[in-house]
């Protein structure tokens, strides 16, 4: 399945961000590979396993999160 990277403001508490990485795939077929965030800078990068960009958009819309951008990426080392 394709992998996507997106960026947006940090929408949740740190503990919730960590929990997101252990959740199963959602109804849009999206699962978190990892999250990278900086609370001080209010920025979050999501690395997501998803069928397509539209699924990533729906995933974030459901959480009321607006992404600044979403792009499909390739991993040099696949660990999931």
C-alpha positions as CSV (number, residue, x, y, z in Angstrom):
1,X,0.0,0.0,0.0
2,X,1.3,3.5,-0.7
3,X,2.8,5.6,2.1
4,X,2.0,9.3,2.6
5,X,3.6,12.1,4.6
6,X,1.5,15.1,5.7
7,X,2.0,18.2,7.9
8,X,-0.4,20.1,10.1
9,X,-0.7,21.8,13.5
10,X,-0.4,19.5,16.5
11,X,-4.1,18.7,17.1
12,X,-3.9,16.5,20.2
13,X,-2.1,16.0,23.5
14,X,1.2,14.1,23.3
15,X,-0.2,10.9,24.8
16,X,-3.0,10.8,22.2
17,X,-0.5,11.2,19.4
18,X,1.5,8.2,20.7
19,X,-1.7,6.2,21.0
20,X,-2.6,6.9,17.3
21,X,0.4,4.8,16.2
22,X,-1.1,1.7,17.8
23,X,-4.6,2.0,16.4
24,X,-5.8,-0.4,13.7
25,X,-6.6,0.8,10.2
26,X,-9.6,3.2,10.1
27,X,-12.7,3.0,7.9
28,X,-10.8,4.8,5.1
29,X,-8.0,2.2,5.1
30,X,-5.5,4.5,6.8
31,X,-3.0,3.5,9.5
32,X,-0.3,5.4,11.2
33,X,3.3,4.3,10.5
34,X,4.7,7.0,12.7
35,X,4.1,10.6,13.9
36,X,6.8,13.2,14.2
37,X,5.9,16.3,16.2
38,X,7.2,19.4,18.0
39,X,4.7,20.8,20.5
40,X,6.7,24.0,20.9
41,X,6.6,24.7,17.1
42,X,3.0,23.3,16.9
43,X,3.8,21.1,14.0
44,X,3.0,17.4,13.3
45,X,4.1,15.2,10.5
46,X,2.1,12.0,9.9
47,X,3.6,9.1,8.1
48,X,0.6,7.1,7.0
49,X,-0.1,3.8,5.2
50,X,-3.2,4.5,3.0
51,X,-4.8,3.4,-0.3
52,X,-4.6,6.9,-1.8
53,X,-4.3,10.7,-1.0
54,X,-8.1,11.0,-0.8
55,X,-8.2,8.5,2.0
56,X,-5.6,10.5,4.0
57,X,-7.7,13.6,3.4
58,X,-10.9,11.9,4.8
59,X,-8.9,10.5,7.7
60,X,-7.8,14.0,8.8
61,X,-11.2,15.6,8.0
62,X,-12.9,13.1,10.4
63,X,-10.5,14.3,13.1
64,X,-11.2,18.0,12.2
65,X,-7.5,18.5,11.2
66,X,-6.5,20.5,8.1
67,X,-3.3,19.4,6.4
68,X,-1.0,22.0,4.9
69,X,0.1,19.4,2.4
70,X,0.0,15.7,1.7
71,X,2.5,13.8,-0.5
72,X,3.1,10.2,-1.4
73,X,6.6,9.1,-0.4
74,X,8.9,6.1,-0.8
75,X,10.7,4.6,2.2
76,X,14.4,3.8,2.0
77,X,13.8,1.3,4.8
78,X,10.4,-0.3,5.3
79,X,9.8,-1.3,8.9
80,X,6.1,-1.9,9.2
